[in-house]
Each structure stands twice: as structure tokens, then as C-alpha cells.
């Protein structure tokens, strides 16, 4: 067996660092869907072009390429403030007319600022600057028809009401009325859909968005030649970050990300450096991993708070997100086993694979620490 697979693994890690710039961009219609739920609730989803929204919000000038350049130049703090302001304006500006009752959304959740920043950093196709706002509202009992009003800045809108009502609407004017038909979406279906969404968010927070967490798990893998030892470490890490994730999300334990993120970077460097100088797994490693897991949990909590938790489904959303994180971690371990498992019992495994990869991970952890502290 050659080292070709291990070379592929190095290439896979390096590939995660590649960012592309955008080409041309074309604005496309916004997509809006309204679903009638039980208990006189309705859900609202708006998928729209982020560049166009920012042009409206910040009063930007220029052609599409110039607008993209201006939006990309915004810092993450500026993006966060702009998205927050947009969310407030949309919640107030989108009006639902159930019969003669004008109603606004009770809740509206914006896209996550980290997701938006990553979207702007990638090289999408012509219509890939799309973001999603989702919300909930309550409508009067026995309502028979619905009309809508959207701010004119949203442009042309593809509208869908439950199923099968569809129409093409113009923004800036009140639409004609649609006859209401109760859907069969019940509370269980809504909870299941919400859980699946948060599981997905947990997975993508690890793969592909959580490169720091990927490298931490990989560092644990490199020194653990026995599966049982690796599972003990992963279990300790899971229990620890579950505790602080719950404490952080419910506001019991709040630590600024400016403190948490650099320490997470140091935890990655520490584990990787220990791999280089300690070729044998020590019993205290599990305790160290547990402590670092507490820190990573605070980082997960920060992400989840920015993403938002729907009212009335905090616990299921929290559990679902955590399940998604665990699935992501297991996928990292599975990939590592597929690419490197064959070499773990070789005499040259430590010198040729574990040590070089650990040095690389340690360097990345130190780099992230300096970046998060000084830049």
C-alpha cells in the first residue's frame, strides 16, 4: 500500500482554504411562500437577492459588479448591523391582509451573518447571492382570504400560498385577495421540519464551515491508534460542549467570542503539539479534551444564538443542532479512517503522517490565535 491516499488527505485539507471571487451577477425575482398552520399560525419565507437588498438598505450606487465589490468591502460588524436593520424593516414593511385585518409578522429571523460573509467570499453563479428570511405570524380565526403588501424595493415576487395557490405579484402595491384553504401542516410536522433544519445547520457548521473544529477532531484522531481511545475522547468532548452549549444558549454562562475564539485556536494548537512530542496516548488526555470541549461548546452557542432559535422550540432546536454537530464530527472521523486508517498500525505512521499533519494543525491553531487576537 502506497502513501497516495495520505497525499489525497493533505490535498483535501488544503482545498478547504481556497476562496474564489465572483464574476457577473444578475438580479432575479424574490420567492415568497406563506403556509397556513394549525392554531391560527402562518409561516413566512422570503428568499431574495442579498446584493439587491444591500443596495436598497445602504443606498449603494453602481452596476452589479460595483455593488458586489462595495458589499464585499463591508466588515462583519457592518454586515451584522445592516442585516439587523433589514430584518426590522421587512418585519414592519411586509403586510398581510387577512380579510380586512392588516397584520405584521410576530417574528422574523434573518440569515446568519457568518453564512452571508461566506457567501460573499465564494465564487457563486449569476444568481447565487440568495439569502432567506423566515418568520411566523398569527391570523384571525375563520379568515377567508389573504392579500399582501411588500416594500417596492423587493421587486417582482414569485408567491406561493400553501399548496397549490401560486401567483406573480408586484411589490409596492397591495395584491388581490387569495382564497384561504387550511393546509394539513400540523404542529408535529412543523417540529420535525424545524428539527431537520437545525440538524442540517449543525452538520454544515462542522462540514464545511468549521475548519477549526475539523482540525481539532483530526488532531484527536492522529494520536489515537485504538478506536476505543478515540471514542473516549470524542465522548468527553461531546459531553463537555453539550453542557456549555446549553448554558450559553440559555444565557446562564456568557463569555464574549473575543475571548472564546482565541482560546479555541489555542486548544487546537495544544492538542496538535502534544501529538508531536507525545507518541503515546496518556490517560489525562481525556480530561484535557473535556476542558477544551467546554470552550468549543461556548463557540457553538455563539453561532446558534446568531442563527436564532424559534420561539416555543428552543429545546428541540438545541438538541437538533447538537445532533448535527455530532454527525459532522463523525463524518470527519469516518473520512480520516477511510483515508488514513490503513496506515495506523504501520511503523512509519507517526513519522510520515501523524507528526507532519500535527505540525500543520498546530501552525494553523497558532495562526488563528494571532489572527483572532490582533486582527
C-alpha positions in Angstrom: 0.0 0.0 0.0 1.4 3.4 -1.0 1.1 6.8 0.6 -1.1 8.0 -2.3 -4.2 8.1 0.0 -2.5 10.2 2.6 -1.4 12.7 -0.1 -5.1 12.9 -1.1 -5.9 13.7 2.6 -3.4 16.6 2.6 -4.9 17.9 -0.6 -8.4 17.7 0.9 -7.4 19.8 3.9 -5.7 22.4 1.7 -8.7 22.6 -0.6 -10.8 23.9 2.3 -8.8 27.1 2.4 -9.5 28.1 -1.2 -11.7 31.1 -1.7 -13.0 32.4 -5.1 -14.1 35.8 -6.3 -17.4 36.4 -8.0 -18.0 37.1 -11.7 -21.0 38.7 -13.2 -24.2 38.9 -11.3 -27.9 39.1 -12.3 -30.7 40.0 -10.0 -33.6 37.5 -10.0 -37.1 37.6 -8.6 -37.7 37.1 -4.9 -39.5 33.9 -3.8 -42.1 34.2 -1.1 -44.2 31.4 0.5 -46.9 31.5 3.1 -48.1 28.3 4.8 -51.2 28.2 7.0 -50.6 26.2 10.1 -52.7 24.9 13.0 -53.6 27.2 15.9 -54.2 30.1 13.5 -50.5 30.5 12.8 -48.8 31.0 9.5 -45.2 30.7 8.4 -43.5 33.1 6.0 -40.3 32.5 3.9 -38.6 35.1 1.8 -35.7 34.1 -0.5 -34.2 37.1 -2.1 -31.0 38.6 -3.6 -28.7 40.0 -0.8 -26.9 42.4 -3.1 -30.1 44.0 -4.1 -31.2 44.2 -0.5 -28.0 45.9 0.4 -28.3 48.3 -2.5 -31.7 49.4 -1.0 -30.6 49.4 2.6 -27.3 51.3 2.2 -28.3 53.3 -0.9 -25.4 52.0 -2.9 -24.7 53.1 -6.5 -23.2 51.4 -9.5 -23.6 48.4 -11.7 -23.9 44.9 -10.4 -20.1 44.2 -10.2 -19.5 47.5 -8.5 -22.3 46.8 -6.0 -20.8 43.4 -5.2 -17.4 45.0 -4.6 -18.9 47.5 -2.2 -20.9 44.9 -0.3 -17.8 42.7 0.0 -15.8 45.5 1.4 -18.1 45.7 4.4 -16.8 44.3 7.7 -18.7 41.6 9.5 -19.9 44.1 12.1 -21.2 46.3 9.3 -22.9 43.3 7.7 -24.5 42.4 11.0 -25.9 45.9 11.6 -27.2 46.1 8.0 -28.9 42.7 8.2 -30.4 43.5 11.6 -31.8 46.8 10.2 -33.1 45.0 7.1 -34.8 42.4 9.2 -36.6 45.1 11.2 -37.7 46.9 8.1 -39.0 43.8 6.4 -40.9 42.7 9.5 -42.6 46.2 9.6 -42.9 46.6 5.8 -44.5 43.3 4.8 -48.2 43.5 5.5 -50.7 40.6 5.5 -54.3 41.4 4.9 -56.5 38.6 6.3 -59.9 39.8 5.2 -59.9 43.4 6.5 -57.2 42.8 9.1 -53.8 44.2 8.4 -51.2 42.0 10.2 -47.4 42.1 10.6 -45.2 39.1 11.4 -44.7 38.4 15.1 -41.2 37.0 14.5 -38.8 37.3 11.6 -35.4 35.5 11.6 -32.7 37.0 9.3 -29.9 35.0 7.6 -26.8 34.3 9.7 -24.1 37.0 9.3 -21.4 34.3 9.1 -23.3 32.5 6.3 -23.6 35.8 4.4 -19.9 36.6 4.8 -19.0 33.1 3.5 -21.5 33.6 0.6 -19.8 36.9 -0.3 -16.4 35.3 -0.2 -17.2 32.4 -2.6 -17.5 32.4 -6.3 -21.2 31.7 -6.9 -23.0 31.6 -10.2 -25.1 34.5 -11.5 -28.0 34.0 -9.1 -26.2 32.6 -6.0 -26.3 35.7 -3.7 -29.5 34.4 -2.3 -30.5 34.7 1.4 -33.5 33.6 3.3 -35.6 35.4 5.9 -38.2 33.2 7.7 -40.9 34.1 10.2 -44.2 33.4 11.9 -47.4 35.2 12.4 -50.9 34.8 13.7 -54.1 35.4 11.6 -57.7 35.9 12.8 -59.8 32.7 13.1 -62.1 31.9 10.2 -60.3 34.2 7.8 -61.4 33.6 4.3 -59.0 35.5 2.1 -55.5 37.0 2.1 -53.8 39.9 0.3 -50.2 41.0 0.7 -48.1 44.2 0.5 -44.4 44.1 0.0 -41.9 47.1 0.0 -41.4 48.1 -3.6 -37.6 47.5 -3.2 -38.2 43.8 -3.3 -39.2 44.0 -7.0 -41.1 41.2 -8.7 -42.1 38.4 -6.4 -42.9 34.7 -7.0 -45.6 34.0 -4.5 -46.9 30.6 -3.2 -49.7 30.2 -0.7 -49.6 26.8 1.0 -50.4 24.5 -1.9 -51.5 24.8 -4.7 -52.0 28.6 -4.9 -49.3 30.4 -6.9 -49.1 33.8 -8.4 -46.7 36.5 -9.7 -47.0 39.7 -7.6 -45.8 43.2 -7.9 -44.2 44.9 -4.8 -45.2 48.4 -3.8 -48.9 47.8 -4.2 -51.4 45.7 -2.3 -52.2 42.4 -4.1 -55.6 41.0 -4.9 -57.1 38.6 -2.4 -56.4 34.8 -2.4 -59.0 32.4 -1.0 -57.6 30.6 2.1 -57.5 26.9 2.3 -56.3 25.3 5.5 -53.3 23.1 5.0 -52.7 19.8 6.7 -49.5 21.1 8.3 -49.7 20.3 12.0 -47.5 21.0 15.0 -45.7 17.7 14.7 -44.8 18.3 11.1 -43.6 21.8 11.8 -41.4 20.5 14.7 -40.0 17.8 12.5 -39.2 20.3 9.8 -37.6 22.6 12.3 -35.5 19.7 13.8 -34.2 18.6 10.4 -33.3 22.2 9.6 -31.2 22.6 12.8 -29.6 19.2 12.3 -28.5 20.4 8.9 -27.2 23.7 10.4 -25.2 21.7 13.0 -23.7 19.5 10.3 -22.7 22.4 8.0 -21.2 24.2 11.0 -18.7 21.4 11.1 -18.5 20.5 7.4 -17.6 22.6 5.6 -17.8 25.8 7.7 -16.0 24.6 10.9 -12.4 24.1 9.7 -11.1 24.8 13.2 -13.4 22.1 14.7 -12.4 19.7 11.9 -8.7 20.1 12.7 -9.4 19.7 16.4 -11.2 16.3 15.8 -8.5 15.3 13.3 -5.8 16.1 15.9 -7.6 13.7 18.3 -7.7 11.0 15.6 -4.0 11.2 14.8 -2.7 10.1 18.2 -5.4 7.5 18.9 -4.3 4.3 17.2 -7.1 2.4 19.0 -10.7 3.1 18.2 -11.7 2.7 21.9 -9.3 5.5 22.9 -10.6 7.8 20.2 -14.2 7.1 21.2 -13.5 8.0 24.8 -12.0 11.4 23.7 -14.9 12.1 21.4 -17.4 11.2 24.1 -15.7 13.5 26.6 -15.6 16.3 24.0 -19.3 15.8 23.2 -20.4 15.8 26.8 -18.5 18.9 27.5 -19.6 21.0 24.6 -23.2 19.9 25.1 -23.1 21.3 28.7 -21.7 24.7 27.7 -23.8 24.9 24.5 -26.9 24.6 26.7 -25.6 27.0 29.3 -24.6 29.5 26.7 -27.8 29.4 24.6 -30.0 30.0 27.7 -27.8 32.8 28.9 -26.6 31.1 32.1 -22.9 31.2 31.0 -22.0 34.1 28.6 -18.4 34.6 27.5 -17.5 37.1 24.8 -16.5 35.5 21.5 -13.4 37.7 21.5 -12.2 35.5 24.5 -13.6 32.1 23.4 -12.4 32.1 19.8 -8.7 32.7 20.5 -8.8 30.0 23.3 -10.4 27.6 20.9 -7.5 28.2 18.5 -5.0 27.6 21.3 -6.8 24.3 22.1 -6.2 23.1 18.6 -2.5 24.1 18.7 -2.1 22.4 22.2 -3.6 19.0 21.1 -1.5 19.1 17.9 1.7 20.0 19.7 1.1 17.2 22.2 0.8 14.8 19.3 4.3 15.8 18.1 6.1 15.3 21.5 4.0 12.5 22.9 3.8 9.4 20.7 1.8 7.5 23.3 -1.7 8.5 24.5 -1.8 9.4 28.2 -4.8 8.9 30.5 -5.1 12.6 31.3 -5.8 13.4 27.6 -9.5 12.7 28.1 -9.6 15.3 30.9 -7.8 17.9 28.7 -10.2 17.1 25.9 -13.2 17.6 28.2 -11.9 21.0 29.3 -11.4 22.1 25.7 -14.9 20.7 24.8 -16.3 23.2 27.3 -14.7 26.0 25.3 -15.9 24.7 22.0 -19.4 24.5 23.4 -19.4 28.2 24.1 -18.3 28.7 20.5 -21.2 26.6 19.2 -23.6 28.6 21.5 -22.4 31.8 19.9 -23.1 30.5 16.4 -26.6 29.2 17.4 -27.5 32.5 19.1 -26.7 34.4 15.9 -28.7 31.9 13.8 -31.6 32.2 16.2 -34.0 29.8 17.9 -37.7 29.8 17.1 -40.0 30.6 20.0 -41.5 27.6 21.6 -39.0 25.2 20.1 -35.8 26.1 21.9 -35.1 22.7 23.4 -35.8 20.7 20.2 -33.7 23.2 18.1 -30.9 23.0 20.6 -30.9 19.2 20.7 -31.2 19.0 16.9 -28.3 21.4 16.4 -26.1 19.3 18.7 -27.1 16.1 16.9 -26.0 17.8 13.7 -22.6 18.8 15.2 -22.1 15.2 16.3 -22.9 13.9 12.8 -20.4 16.4 11.4 -17.7 15.2 13.8 -18.4 11.5 13.0 -18.2 12.3 9.3 -14.7 13.9 9.9 -13.6 10.7 11.8 -15.1 8.4 9.1 -13.3 10.3 6.4 -10.0 10.2 8.3 -10.4 6.4 8.8 -11.1 5.9 5.1 -8.0 7.8 4.0 -5.6 7.1 6.8 -6.9 4.0 8.7 -4.9 1.6 6.7 -1.6 3.2 7.9 -2.4 3.5 11.6 -0.5 0.3 12.5 2.5 0.9 10.3 5.8 1.6 11.9 6.2 4.8 9.8 2.7 6.1 10.6 3.9 8.5 13.3 6.9 9.9 11.4 5.3 10.2 8.0 1.7 11.0 8.7 0.8 11.8 12.3 3.7 14.2 13.0 3.6 16.2 9.8 -0.2 16.6 10.0 0.0 17.6 13.7 2.7 20.2 12.9 0.4 21.6 10.2 -2.6 21.7 12.6 -0.5 23.3 15.3 0.6 26.0 12.9 -3.0 26.7 11.9 -4.1 26.9 15.5 -1.3 29.4 16.3 -2.1 31.4 13.2 -5.8 31.6 14.1 -4.9 32.6 17.7 -2.8 35.5 16.4 -5.5 36.5 13.8 -8.3 36.4 16.4 -6.3 38.4 19.0 -4.6 41.0 16.9 -6.7 41.4 13.7 
